[in-house]
Amino acid sequence: MTTQLRQDDTQIASMAFDHLCQVVAIDSQSDERSDTIPSTEGQRVLAAAVADFFAGLGAAVDRDDFANVIARFPGRGAGADAAPLALMVHLDTARGTAAVDALSVLEAWDGGPIPYPKNPRLRVGVDTYPAVAEFVGQDVVFGPGDAPFGLDDKLGLTHLMSLARLLKDNPQIPHPPLYLIGRPDEEVGRMEAVVGLAAYLADAGVTSGYTVDGILPFEVNVENFNAAHAAVRFPSRAVPVARQARAYGVQIGGVNTHGATAKAEGYRAATRFGAELLAQLRAGGAEPVPLAFTSNELRDCDGYLELALTGDDAAARLAAACEAVIGPHLPRGASWSVDPAETAPAEADGAVDDMLAFVARLLASDPGFPLAAEASEGRQGYSAPFRARSPSAGGVVLDVRLRDFDPDGLEARKAHIAELARGQAGAEVSIVDQYVNMGPRLADRPELRRWALDAARAVGVRVREVPIRGGTGVDPFLDKGVAVANVGTGYFAPESEKEITSLQMMAAHARWLVELVARAAHG
């Protein structure tokens, strides 16, 4: 039976759009370089706004020193004495996200290229991205197109705001005691930010919850990746540069996607493009000497490669190599440009060449499992060399994301990186575990899945039961006995300038959450 609401879908969509516009106007990107919690002041600003919003709807609101926001609504109707339920989102967005004052809406989208105001070169349509077909015919919501505007996880926050408003306006809907929560620093994996929050919920008797942080429309997740981070350091070594060589700088724009959707969206990192550019030049008879490589701090898929080349036609050969390697990816957001030539130094740091050679060897190796994120989908893991940096101690460090649903598979990926590094003189590897698959600890909590599926049937939408190709930062909650599954929010291209959702998706997801809490009221 479907819950009857005072608002129709058009009214819910309008309300949700207002909520989304409010929260994306606040810059709340987190910063892994910071040692504070939250890592940025913008998260405190958003936390205050969220606290005021929920308080205005009658919630008892708590905020801690880490900018966790907890809005408590008492149970009512059949759920008055039911076990409490937590619904959580993260307040931070990934670095490189830009706050926006206005969003665009394209009514009754026909599937053709979306007209991003600040990026007309970007082509997002059914022909380039078949996954967006489910948005055809809907009123598509999108940003300027030059940076992500934060649907991960501000769309989830929007859904919680809409849920709270709908419950306020429809007092006949039963629900258990609800804890609607915004947490900080999820994007940077700062688990210590929520250890106290997890204890708070456990002390309050909360044993069930959801993160509202999925990507796909109406997805339900009870599994996620096991994750680790590998840092491969290449020591400095002097390499001579030909006296007649000139130095060329290449600005490389990668294809920006979340690792979860890397294959569908054609992800490419500048680290891979850089390695392929060297291979392309060398295959054509050139002898490039890499001088420097640095990934962009805000968009680690972008980077700057400086290299020395000889010959009067060096600039033309470099441009041809860029067009051959990067050109095919321009419709998906890649870019390249070559700076004017300058005098090359007498020596280069061989660590740059060693790092790019390692990237090439890694992606060309065949350990029996997928390596590049853009070659991985479904239940496959990946070992993605996504960023290069130059530490103050010298040399170059390559950061590699290691992901696998199987713990043994993650160990195999660690061993594979270590083995490749041993084959490169002087390279050193350090590996840090990040998070674990929540699946085994949710196996005895089938009601989390059942409530979400029953709610979807009531709304008349199709549920997708898939594992999360990422994580939701719930380990501290699981450690305290708070079982937390994840549900989708309904958008395309997380953490990318291509982000889109729709008014219809926002209305349907709000209705889904209403049905979910109503079903949780009955246990």
C-alpha positions in Angstrom: 0.0 0.0 0.0 1.3 3.4 -1.0 1.4 6.2 1.6 -0.8 9.1 0.5 0.9 12.5 0.7 -0.6 16.0 0.6 2.0 17.0 -2.0 2.0 15.7 -5.6 5.3 14.8 -7.4 5.6 18.3 -9.0 5.4 20.0 -5.6 7.8 17.5 -4.1 10.3 18.1 -7.0 10.0 21.9 -6.6 10.7 21.6 -2.9 13.6 19.3 -3.4 15.1 21.5 -6.0 15.0 24.4 -3.6 16.7 22.3 -0.9 19.5 21.2 -3.4 20.1 24.8 -4.5 20.5 25.9 -0.8 23.1 23.3 0.0 25.2 23.4 -3.2 25.7 27.1 -2.7 27.8 26.4 0.4 31.4 25.3 -0.2 32.0 22.3 2.0 34.8 20.4 0.3 37.1 18.6 2.6 40.9 18.7 2.6 43.0 15.7 3.3 46.0 18.0 3.9 44.4 19.5 7.0 44.9 18.0 10.4 41.7 19.4 11.9 38.2 17.9 12.2 36.4 19.0 10.3 39.1 19.6 7.8 37.5 22.8 6.4 35.4 25.6 7.9 32.9 25.3 5.1 31.7 22.1 6.7 30.9 24.0 9.9 28.9 26.5 7.8 26.9 23.8 6.2 26.4 22.0 9.5 25.0 25.2 11.0 22.6 25.6 8.1 21.4 22.0 8.3 20.9 22.3 12.0 18.8 25.4 11.6 16.7 23.7 8.9 15.9 20.6 10.9 15.3 22.7 14.1 12.8 24.7 12.1 10.8 21.5 11.4 10.6 20.6 15.1 13.7 18.4 15.6 15.8 18.4 18.7 19.2 19.1 17.2 22.7 18.3 18.6 26.0 19.4 17.1 29.4 18.3 18.3 32.8 19.9 18.0 33.5 17.9 14.8 30.5 19.4 13.0 28.4 16.3 13.3 24.7 17.3 13.2 22.1 15.0 14.8 18.4 15.9 14.3 16.1 13.8 16.5 12.4 13.3 15.6 10.3 11.3 18.0 8.4 8.2 16.7 4.8 8.4 16.0 1.8 6.2 15.1 2.7 2.6 14.9 6.4 3.6 15.2 6.1 5.5 18.4 7.7 2.7 20.4 9.7 1.1 17.6 13.4 0.8 17.6 15.1 4.0 16.4 16.4 4.4 12.9 19.4 6.6 11.7 19.7 8.1 8.2 23.1 9.6 7.5 24.7 11.7 4.8 28.1 13.3 4.6 28.4 17.1 4.6 31.7 17.3 2.8 32.3 17.1 -0.9 35.5 16.0 -2.7 38.3 18.6 -3.3 37.7 20.4 -6.5 34.0 20.7 -6.0 32.7 24.3 -6.6 29.9 25.9 -4.8 27.3 27.3 -7.3 24.7 30.0 -6.9 22.3 28.5 -9.5 21.6 25.2 -11.2 20.2 24.7 -14.7 17.2 22.7 -15.6 16.6 21.2 -19.1 12.9 20.2 -19.3 11.9 17.0 -21.0 15.4 16.2 -22.0 15.6 14.4 -25.4 19.0 12.7 -24.7 21.1 15.1 -26.8 24.2 17.0 -25.5 23.5 18.8 -22.3 24.3 22.5 -22.7 26.7 23.1 -19.8 27.1 26.9 -19.5 30.8 27.0 -18.9 31.9 23.9 -20.8 30.4 23.7 -24.3 33.1 21.2 -25.4 31.7 18.6 -22.9 29.4 16.1 -24.6 27.0 14.3 -22.2 24.2 12.6 -24.0 22.9 9.1 -24.7 25.4 8.7 -27.6 28.5 9.3 -25.5 27.1 7.9 -22.2 24.4 5.3 -22.6 24.0 5.1 -18.8 22.1 8.5 -18.9 19.3 7.0 -20.9 17.1 6.6 -17.8 17.0 10.4 -17.5 15.6 10.9 -21.0 12.2 12.6 -20.9 12.9 14.0 -17.4 13.7 17.5 -16.3 17.5 17.3 -16.0 19.3 19.3 -13.4 23.0 20.2 -14.0 25.7 22.6 -13.1 28.1 24.9 -15.0 30.1 22.0 -16.4 33.6 23.3 -15.3 33.7 21.5 -11.9 31.5 19.1 -9.9 28.9 21.0 -7.8 28.6 18.3 -5.1 25.8 15.8 -5.7 28.0 13.4 -3.7 26.5 13.7 -1.1 24.4 16.9 -1.2 21.8 15.1 -3.2 21.5 12.7 -0.3 21.3 15.7 2.1 18.5 17.1 -0.2 16.6 13.8 0.2 16.8 14.0 4.0 15.6 17.6 4.0 12.7 16.6 1.7 11.9 13.6 3.9 11.8 15.8 7.0 9.6 18.3 5.3 7.2 15.7 4.0 6.9 14.1 7.5 6.2 17.5 9.0 3.4 18.2 6.5 1.9 14.7 6.6 1.5 13.8 10.3 -0.5 10.7 9.5 2.7 8.9 8.3 4.0 6.6 11.0 7.7 6.3 11.6 10.1 5.1 14.3 12.2 7.6 16.3 14.5 9.1 13.6 18.0 10.4 13.8 18.8 12.4 10.6 22.5 13.0 10.6 25.1 15.0 8.7 28.7 13.9 9.2 32.0 15.6 8.2 35.1 14.5 6.4 33.8 11.2 4.8 35.6 12.0 1.5 39.0 12.1 3.2 38.3 8.9 5.2 38.7 10.6 8.6 37.0 7.9 10.7 37.9 9.6 14.0 35.4 12.3 13.1 32.5 9.8 13.8 33.8 7.6 16.6 32.0 9.7 19.1 28.9 9.9 16.9 28.8 6.1 16.7 29.0 5.8 20.5 26.3 8.4 20.8 23.9 6.4 18.6 24.8 3.1 20.4 24.0 4.7 23.7 20.7 6.0 22.4 19.7 2.4 21.4 20.1 2.9 17.6 21.0 -0.5 16.0 19.8 0.2 12.4 20.5 2.8 9.9 21.3 3.8 6.3 23.7 6.1 4.6 21.9 8.0 1.8 25.0 8.1 -0.3 24.6 5.8 -3.3 24.8 6.9 -6.9 22.4 4.8 -8.9 18.6 5.5 -8.7 17.0 3.3 -6.1 20.0 1.1 -5.4 20.4 -0.9 -2.2 23.9 -1.8 -1.0 24.9 -4.2 1.7 28.5 -4.7 0.5 31.4 -2.4 -0.3 35.0 -2.6 -1.4 37.9 -3.5 0.9 40.3 -0.6 0.4 44.0 0.3 0.8 46.3 3.0 -0.4 49.8 2.3 -1.8 52.4 5.0 -2.0 55.4 4.1 -4.3 58.4 6.4 -3.9 61.0 6.8 -6.6 64.3 8.4 -5.4 65.9 11.2 -7.2 68.7 10.4 -9.7 70.5 12.7 -12.1 69.9 12.2 -15.8 71.8 14.3 -18.4 69.8 16.3 -20.9 71.1 16.9 -24.5 72.6 20.4 -24.9 70.3 21.3 -27.9 67.1 20.1 -26.2 64.2 22.4 -25.5 61.8 22.1 -22.6 58.1 21.7 -23.3 55.3 21.8 -20.8 52.1 19.9 -21.4 48.9 20.8 -19.5 47.0 17.5 -19.3 43.3 17.4 -18.5 42.2 14.0 -17.6 38.7 12.5 -17.7 37.3 13.1 -14.2 35.1 10.4 -12.7 34.6 8.5 -9.4 36.3 5.2 -9.3 32.9 3.5 -9.0 31.9 4.7 -12.5 35.3 4.8 -14.1 34.6 2.3 -16.9 31.2 3.6 -17.8 32.5 7.2 -17.9 35.9 6.6 -19.5 38.1 7.7 -16.7 41.6 8.7 -17.6 44.3 10.1 -15.2 47.0 12.4 -16.3 49.5 9.8 -14.9 48.3 7.3 -17.6 48.2 9.9 -20.3 51.8 11.0 -19.3 53.1 7.4 -19.6 51.3 6.9 -22.9 52.7 10.2 -24.3 56.2 9.1 -23.6 55.5 5.7 -25.3 54.0 7.5 -28.3 57.0 9.8 -28.7 59.5 7.0 -28.4 57.6 4.8 -30.8 58.0 7.7 -33.3 61.7 7.8 -32.9 61.9 10.7 -30.4 64.0 10.5 -27.2 62.0 12.6 -24.6 63.5 13.2 -21.2 60.8 13.8 -18.5 61.7 16.8 -16.4 58.8 17.1 -14.0 55.3 15.7 -13.4 52.8 16.9 -10.9 49.1 16.0 -10.5 46.7 18.9 -9.9 45.9 19.4 -6.2 42.2 20.0 -6.8 41.6 17.6 -9.7 44.1 14.7 -9.4 43.0 13.4 -12.8 44.8 16.5 -14.3 48.5 17.1 -14.3 51.5 19.0 -15.7 54.2 17.1 -17.6 57.4 18.9 -18.5 59.8 17.1 -20.9 62.9 17.8 -23.0 62.9 17.2 -26.7 65.4 17.8 -29.5 64.8 18.6 -33.2 63.3 21.4 -35.1 60.0 19.5 -35.4 59.8 18.6 -31.6 56.8 20.8 -31.0 54.9 19.3 -33.9 55.7 15.8 -32.8 54.6 16.5 -29.3 51.3 18.0 -30.5 50.8 15.0 -32.7 51.4 12.7 -29.8 49.0 14.6 -27.6 46.3 14.4 -30.3 46.9 10.7 -30.7 46.8 9.9 -27.0 44.5 12.5 -25.5 42.5 13.6 -28.5 40.0 10.6 -28.5 39.0 11.5 -25.0 38.2 15.2 -25.6 34.4 14.6 -25.9 34.4 13.1 -22.4 36.2 16.1 -20.8 39.9 15.5 -21.5 42.1 18.4 -22.7 45.7 19.2 -23.6 47.8 22.2 -24.4 51.6 22.7 -24.9 53.4 25.7 -23.4 56.0 27.6 -25.5 59.4 26.0 -25.5 62.1 27.1 -23.1 65.7 26.3 -22.5 66.1 22.9 -21.0 68.1 22.3 -17.9 71.4 20.4 -18.1 70.1 17.6 -15.9 66.7 16.0 -15.2 65.5 14.0 -12.2 65.2 10.4 -13.4 62.5 9.8 -10.7 59.9 11.3 -13.1 60.8 8.8 -15.8 60.9 6.0 -13.3 57.4 6.9 -12.0 55.9 7.1 -15.5 57.6 3.8 -16.4 56.1 2.2 -13.4 52.6 3.4 -14.4 53.2 1.8 -17.8 54.5 -1.4 -16.4 51.6 -1.6 -13.9 48.9 -1.1 -16.5 50.5 -3.5 -19.0 51.0 -6.3 -16.5 48.7 -9.3 -16.3 48.4 -10.5 -12.7 45.0 -12.2 -13.4 42.8 -9.4 -12.2 41.8 -6.0 -13.6 44.1 -3.1 -12.9 43.0 0.2 -14.3 39.8 1.6 -12.7 38.5 2.3 -16.2 38.8 -1.5 -17.0 36.9 -2.5 -13.9 33.2 -2.9 -13.3 30.6 -4.8 -11.2 32.4 -7.0 -8.7 35.8 -6.5 -10.1 38.4 -4.5 -8.1 41.2 -2.2 -9.4 44.7 -0.9 -8.7 44.6 2.7 -10.0 47.8 4.8 -10.2 45.8 8.1 -9.9 48.2 10.8 -8.6 51.9 11.8 -8.6 53.4 14.3 -6.2 56.8 15.7 -5.3 57.5 15.5 -1.6 59.9 17.9 0.1 62.3 15.0 0.7 62.9 14.7 -3.0 62.0 12.2 -5.7 58.5 11.4 -6.8 55.6 9.6 -5.1 53.0 7.7 -7.0 49.7 7.1 -5.2 47.7 4.0 -6.1 44.2 3.1 -5.0 43.8 -0.6 -4.3 40.2 -1.9 -4.2 38.7 -5.4 -4.0 35.6 -7.0 -2.6 37.5 -10.1 -1.5 40.0 -9.6 1.3 42.3 -12.1 -0.3 42.0 -10.2 -3.6 43.1 -7.0 -1.8 46.1 -8.8 -0.4 47.0 -10.0 -3.9 46.9 -6.4 -5.2 49.2 -5.3 -2.4 51.6 -8.1 -3.3 51.5 -7.2 -7.0 52.4 -3.5 -6.3 55.2 -4.6 -4.0 56.5 -7.1 -6.6 56.5 -4.5 -9.4 58.3 -2.0 -7.2 61.0 -4.6 -6.4 61.7 -4.7 -10.1 62.6 -1.0 -10.2 65.8 0.0 -8.5 65.4 2.2 -5.5 61.6 2.2 -5.4 60.0 1.9 -2.0 56.4 1.0 -1.2 54.2 1.8 1.8 50.7 0.5 2.1 47.9 1.6 4.5 44.6 -0.1 4.9 41.6 2.2 4.6 38.2 0.4 5.1 36.7 -3.1 4.9 33.7 -4.7 3.3 30.6 -4.2 5.5 28.9 -7.3 3.9 29.8 -9.9 6.5 28.6 -7.7 9.4 25.3 -7.0 7.7 24.5 -10.6 6.8 22.3 -11.1 9.9 20.3 -7.9 9.3 18.0 -8.7 6.4 15.4 -6.2 7.5 17.6 -3.3 6.2 17.3 -4.8 2.7 13.7 -5.7 3.1 12.5 -2.3 4.2 14.2 -0.6 1.2 12.8 -3.1 -1.3 9.3 -3.0 0.1 9.4 0.8 0.0 10.5 0.8 -3.6 7.6 -1.5 -4.6 5.2 0.8 -2.9 6.6 3.8 -4.9 6.6 1.7 -8.1 10.3 1.8 -8.9 12.9 -0.8 -9.7 15.5 -1.5 -7.1 19.1 -2.4 -8.0 20.9 -4.6 -5.5 24.5 -4.1 -6.2 27.7 -3.8 -4.1 29.2 -0.3 -3.6 32.2 0.3 -5.7 33.6 2.4 -3.0 33.0 2.9 0.7 30.6 4.9 3.0 32.8 5.3 6.1 30.6 3.2 8.4 33.2 1.0 10.1 33.0 2.9 13.4 29.2 2.4 13.5 29.5 -1.3 12.7 32.1 -1.5 15.5 29.4 -0.2 17.9 26.7 -2.5 16.8 24.9 0.0 14.6 24.2 -1.9 11.3 24.3 0.6 8.4 23.3 -0.2 4.8 23.4 2.2 1.9 20.7 3.5 -0.5 21.0 5.3 -3.8 20.3 9.0 -4.5 19.8 9.0 -8.3 22.4 10.8 -10.3 25.1 10.4 -12.9 28.8 11.1 -12.8 29.8 11.5 -9.1 32.6 14.0 -8.4 32.7 15.1 -12.0 31.8 18.2 -13.9 29.4 16.1 -15.8 27.1 15.6 -12.8 23.3 15.4 -13.5 20.2 14.4 -11.7 16.5 15.3 -12.4 13.5 16.8 -10.8 11.6 13.5 -11.2 14.5 11.5 -9.5 14.5 13.9 -6.6 10.7 13.6 -6.1 10.7 9.8 -6.4 13.7 9.3 -3.9 12.0 11.5 -1.4 8.8 9.4 -1.7 11.0 6.3 -1.4 12.5 7.4 1.9 9.0 8.3 3.2 7.9 4.7 2.5 11.1 3.3 4.0 10.6 4.9 7.4 6.9 4.0 7.4 7.9 0.4 6.9 10.5 0.6 9.6 7.8 1.7 12.0 6.3 -1.8 11.8 9.7 -3.5 12.2 
